[in-house]
C-alpha cells in the first residue's frame, strides 16, 4: 500500500520504517526539515534499537522517503497515519493542538486530491477526541462525509521505547477502531502477516484501550514498588514475595477481578488491606496507592446510591445481600453496606437473597448484621415477586437464576445493574435500565 506518516518522532519514525520494511511504499511528513533530511539521508532522527539499520535499508531501496509537503504526501498515498504528539497541558489535560493542525492540513489536501483516502489516527487521545473534534475538522476541510467520502480509523500503538521495532513486528495485539467497515479493512490490511490478535472495535473503544493499558502499567509498577518498600521495612525479601505472587496465573496474573462490576467486600480483602496499610504507616512507609484502594472501593459503592437518587423514586428493591453468590456470608458485604445507606436515607427498601435467612444466621455473621443492619428482619422478602411488586427501582446484585428469569417480566421498575446481567448489552438501549459502570 502507499502510506503517508505524519510526525517523525518515535512512533511515526518506527511506524514508517517498519511499514516500509514490510513492503509498503511510505512517505514520512514532518514540519522539522532536519528530521526530513535525516530520513532522506538514510539516518534515523531518533535513537532506538535497530531503527538506524532499518531506515538505512528502506531508504536505500526506495520504500521510504520524507517531505515537509503535506499535499505531496496525500497525493502520493491512499492511507495516512497521524503520529503527532499529544503532550500534557500544564493543568494535566491533553493538548490536541498538533492533532488539530495536521488534521486541517490533511483535510485541505484531501479536498484537492479527490478519491477515497483513509485517515488513521495513531496518536494517543482520549475517547471522543476523534469523533467529536477531529472528524468535524476533516469534514469541514474536505467538504464531505466521514465514512462515505473518506475513511477514518483509530489505530493506537503499543510500542515501548527501546524495543519499539521489535514490538512493531511482534505486537501484543492490533487494535483497529473503525468508523466504517471499509476504513477498518484498510488498517487491517496494513498489518497483514504480523502475529497477535486483531481487535476491530468502535472508535471510542480504541481510544480508551491505550489509556487502560498505560494506567494499568503505571498501577502495576506503583503497586510493586509500594509493596517492596513495605516488605523492606518489615525485613522481608520483596523479590521472593513477588516471585511467588507472579507464579499464580489463576488469580494474580490473569483476567480474574478485572471486569467492571460492584464493590468488593468479604472477610478478607478489606481486613487485609487495612492491616497492610496500618503496618506501612507504623513503619513510616508512604503507600498512597494501597492506602487509597478502600476509599476507591467506597466511592464505587456510592455510585450505586447516586444512581438510585437520580431516579427520584422511593420504593427500592435489592436482589442479593451476601458478599459472594452461593453463600450466606454477610461480613463486610458491599450489598449490606448499600442497603444500610439506602435505609439510612429513608428509602422504602425490600431485599431478597435466597441464601440469607435471619433465622439461620449464626456467630460473627449474625453479629455483623445486627450491628450494621439491625432492621434486616423487616426488610427481607421471601420471594423475588414480592420485591418486584414493591419496587419502583430494583438493584440487581446477584445472577441468581430465579432473579434473572423474573426480570424480563418486570415491566415497571427501573433496573440498576450491579453485576452486568447476561442481557446487559441488549438492555442498554432501554430507558428503564442503568448499568453501574458500563
CORGIJO-V191479 format. One record per residue. RES is the residue in one small letter. SS is DSSP state (@ for helix, = for strand, . for the rest). PSI is psi in degrees with one decimal (* if undefined). D_FIRST is the distance of its C-alpha to the first C-alpha in whole Angstrom. Layout:
res/ss/psi/d_first
RES/SS/PSI/D_FIRST
RES/SS/PSI/D_FIRST
This chain:
res/ss/psi/d_first
x/./159.2/0
x/=/117.9/4
x/=/138.2/6
x/=/138.2/10
x/=/118.7/12
x/=/119.4/16
x/./115.1/19
x/./41.7/19
x/./-156.3/22
x/@/-53.4/22
x/@/-47.3/19
x/@/-43.5/17
x/@/-46.4/17
x/@/-43.2/17
x/@/-44.6/14
x/@/-47.8/12
x/@/-42.6/14
x/@/-39.9/13
x/@/-39.6/9
x/@/-38.4/10
x/@/-23.0/12
x/./-4.4/10
x/./-0.9/8
x/./159.7/5
x/=/114.2/6
x/=/137.8/8
x/=/120.0/11
x/=/147.4/14
x/=/131.5/17
x/./149.5/20
x/./-17.7/24
x/./110.1/25
x/@/-32.2/25
x/@/-44.2/26
x/@/-42.7/23
x/@/-45.2/21
x/@/-39.5/23
x/@/-47.3/23
x/@/-45.2/20
x/@/-23.0/20
x/./1.5/23
x/./22.1/21
x/./147.0/23
x/./135.2/22
x/./-2.3/24
x/./157.1/25
x/./119.2/27
x/./142.4/25
x/./128.8/26
x/./-10.3/23
x/@/-35.0/21
x/@/-49.5/23
x/@/-39.0/22
x/@/-44.1/19
x/@/-39.7/18
x/@/-40.7/20
x/@/-47.4/18
x/@/-26.8/15
x/@/-36.4/16
x/@/-36.7/18
x/./-10.3/16
x/./5.3/14
x/./-21.1/11
x/=/134.2/12
x/=/173.0/15
x/=/158.3/16
x/=/163.6/18
x/./-2.2/21
x/./106.5/20
x/@/-46.0/18
x/@/-40.3/18
x/@/-45.4/16
x/@/-43.4/13
x/@/-40.8/13
x/@/-26.5/13
x/./11.3/11
x/./161.6/8
x/./-12.3/7
x/=/140.5/8
x/=/134.4/11
x/=/122.2/12
x/=/114.8/16
x/./28.0/18
x/./162.0/21
x/./150.8/24
x/./73.6/27
x/./174.2/30
x/=/142.2/33
x/./165.7/36
x/./-29.8/39
x/./4.7/40
x/./-10.5/38
x/./164.8/36
x/=/131.0/32
x/./118.1/31
x/./13.8/28
x/@/-48.3/29
x/@/-36.9/26
x/@/-46.8/24
x/@/-41.8/25
x/@/-47.9/25
x/@/-30.7/21
x/@/-42.4/21
x/@/-42.8/23
x/@/-42.0/22
x/@/-42.5/18
x/@/-43.6/20
x/@/-40.0/22
x/@/-37.0/19
x/@/-34.2/18
x/@/-33.6/21
x/@/-33.2/21
x/@/-49.1/17
x/./164.4/18
x/./165.4/15
x/./131.6/14
x/./142.6/12
x/=/125.6/12
x/=/120.8/14
x/=/119.3/14
x/=/117.0/17
x/./-12.6/17
x/./148.1/21
x/./125.1/24
x/./151.9/26
x/./151.0/29
x/./133.0/28
x/./-18.5/29
x/@/-45.8/27
x/@/-54.4/24
x/@/-35.6/25
x/@/-21.7/29
x/@/-52.2/28
x/@/-40.6/24
x/@/-45.2/23
x/@/-36.5/27
x/@/-46.3/26
x/@/-46.2/22
x/@/-38.8/24
x/@/-43.1/27
x/@/-41.7/25
x/@/-33.0/22
x/./32.9/25
x/./-171.7/24
x/./129.4/23
x/=/138.4/21
x/./-11.1/20
x/./-59.8/20
x/./-22.2/19
x/=/157.3/16
x/=/154.7/15
x/=/136.6/16
x/=/161.1/16
x/=/129.5/18
x/./79.7/17
x/./149.5/19
x/./153.9/19
x/./53.3/22
x/./130.3/22
x/./129.8/25
x/./134.9/26
x/./-30.7/27
x/./25.2/25
x/@/-35.7/22
x/@/-45.5/20
x/@/-42.3/22
x/@/-35.0/21
x/@/-46.0/17
x/@/-12.9/17
x/./67.2/20
x/./150.2/20
x/./-26.0/23
x/=/162.7/21
x/=/125.1/18
x/=/125.4/19
x/=/107.6/17
x/=/108.1/19
x/=/129.8/18
x/./-34.8/20
x/./165.6/19
x/@/-40.1/18
x/@/-39.5/15
x/@/-43.4/14
x/@/-35.8/15
x/@/-40.3/12
x/@/-47.2/9
x/@/-41.6/10
x/@/-38.4/12
x/@/-30.5/9
x/@/-38.4/7
x/./14.8/11
x/./131.5/11
x/./-15.7/14
x/./149.5/15
x/./174.9/19
x/./153.8/21
x/=/143.5/21
x/=/127.9/19
x/=/117.4/21
x/=/113.8/20
x/=/168.3/23
x/./155.1/24
x/@/-49.1/23
x/@/-31.1/26
x/@/-43.1/26
x/@/-40.3/23
x/@/-41.1/24
x/@/-30.3/28
x/@/-41.3/26
x/@/-39.4/26
x/@/-38.1/29
x/@/-45.7/31
x/@/-53.1/29
x/@/-35.7/30
x/@/-40.9/34
x/@/-37.9/35
x/@/-44.9/34
x/@/-39.9/36
x/@/-41.4/39
x/@/-44.8/39
x/@/-46.6/39
x/@/-41.9/42
x/@/-47.8/43
x/@/-40.8/44
x/@/-41.7/45
x/@/-44.9/48
x/@/-38.4/49
x/@/-41.6/49
x/@/-39.7/51
x/@/-44.4/53
x/@/-42.9/54
x/@/-43.7/55
x/@/-28.0/57
x/./5.1/59
x/./30.4/59
x/./143.9/56
x/./105.9/53
x/@/-34.4/50
x/@/-32.2/48
x/@/-41.8/50
x/@/-47.3/50
x/@/-29.8/46
x/@/-44.1/46
x/@/-41.0/48
x/@/-46.2/46
x/@/-21.6/42
x/@/-18.3/44
x/./99.8/44
x/./2.0/41
x/./-43.8/43
x/./-33.4/44
x/./-67.3/42
x/./78.3/39
x/./-175.5/38
x/./-3.0/37
x/./135.8/41
x/./9.5/42
x/./29.8/38
x/./124.3/38
x/./130.4/40
x/./-142.3/43
x/./177.0/47
x/./155.7/48
x/./164.9/50
x/./-149.4/53
x/./-177.1/56
x/./-5.4/58
x/./-60.1/56
x/@/-53.9/53
x/@/-44.1/55
x/@/-45.7/58
x/@/-34.3/56
x/@/-44.1/54
x/@/-43.5/57
x/@/-43.3/58
x/@/-43.6/56
x/@/-39.0/55
x/@/-40.3/59
x/@/-38.9/59
x/@/-43.1/57
x/@/-41.1/59
x/@/-29.9/62
x/./8.0/60
x/./39.9/59
x/./121.8/55
x/./125.8/53
x/./70.2/51
x/@/-33.0/49
x/@/-54.3/46
x/@/-37.9/49
x/@/-13.1/51
x/./4.6/49
x/@/-47.5/48
x/@/-43.2/51
x/@/-37.6/51
x/@/-41.4/48
x/@/-40.7/49
x/@/-37.8/52
x/@/-36.5/49
x/@/-39.5/47
x/@/-39.4/50
x/@/-28.5/52
x/@/-36.5/48
x/@/-41.1/50
x/@/-43.5/53
x/@/-32.2/51
x/@/-38.8/50
x/@/-43.8/53
x/@/-37.6/55
x/@/-22.2/52
x/@/-24.5/53
x/./8.9/57
x/./156.8/58
x/./-25.7/61
x/=/115.8/61
x/=/138.8/59
x/=/145.5/58
x/=/121.8/57
x/=/119.5/56
x/./138.3/56
x/./-35.5/58
x/./158.4/57
x/./-20.0/55
x/./133.8/53
x/./145.3/53
x/./4.9/56
x/./168.4/58
x/./19.7/61
x/./113.8/60
x/./-0.1/61
x/./121.4/61
x/./33.6/58
x/./129.5/57
x/@/-25.7/54
x/@/-34.2/55
x/@/-43.2/59
x/@/-41.0/58
x/@/-44.8/56
x/@/-41.0/59
x/@/-42.7/62
x/@/-42.4/60
x/@/-43.4/60
x/@/-40.9/63
x/@/-24.8/64
x/./4.2/63
x/./13.7/65
x/./144.6/63
x/=/100.0/64
x/=/138.4/63
x/=/139.6/63
x/=/138.8/61
x/=/127.6/61
x/./115.7/60
x/./-22.7/61
x/./-4.4/61
x/./116.3/63
x/./126.4/67
x/@/-34.1/69
x/@/-20.6/72
x/@/-9.1/70
x/./133.0/69
x/./160.8/70
x/@/-134.2/71
x/@/-31.5/68
x/@/-48.1/66
x/@/-42.2/69
x/@/-39.1/70
x/@/-45.1/66
x/@/-41.4/66
x/@/-28.3/70
x/@/-46.3/69
x/@/-32.8/66
x/./68.6/66
x/./-18.2/70
x/./17.8/70
x/@/-39.5/67
x/@/-41.3/70
x/@/-11.6/70
x/@/-24.1/66
x/=/135.0/66
x/./147.1/65
x/./-18.4/66
x/./160.0/63
x/@/-41.7/60
x/@/-35.0/61
x/@/-39.7/64
x/@/-45.5/61
x/@/-37.6/59
x/@/-28.9/62
x/@/-37.1/63
x/./141.7/60
x/./-24.4/58
x/=/130.0/55
x/=/123.3/54
x/=/123.3/52
x/=/108.0/51
x/./20.1/51
x/./156.1/51
x/./31.8/49
x/./126.3/53
x/@/-35.4/52
x/@/-37.3/56
x/@/-44.6/54
x/@/-39.0/51
x/@/-26.1/52
x/@/-27.5/54
x/@/-42.7/52
x/./-26.2/50
x/./-8.0/54
x/./87.9/54
x/./-22.9/54
x/./-54.8/55
x/./152.9/55
x/=/133.5/52
x/=/118.3/50
x/=/108.9/49
x/=/115.2/46
x/./-8.1/47
x/./3.3/45
x/./86.8/42
x/./154.6/44
x/./-31.0/42
x/./25.7/41
x/@/-40.7/40
x/@/-42.2/37
x/@/-34.8/39
x/@/-22.0/42
x/./-27.7/40
x/./-10.8/40
x/./138.1/43
x/./-22.4/46
x/./17.1/48
x/=/135.9/46
x/=/125.6/45
x/=/143.1/43
x/./-42.7/44
x/./35.6/40
x/./*/38
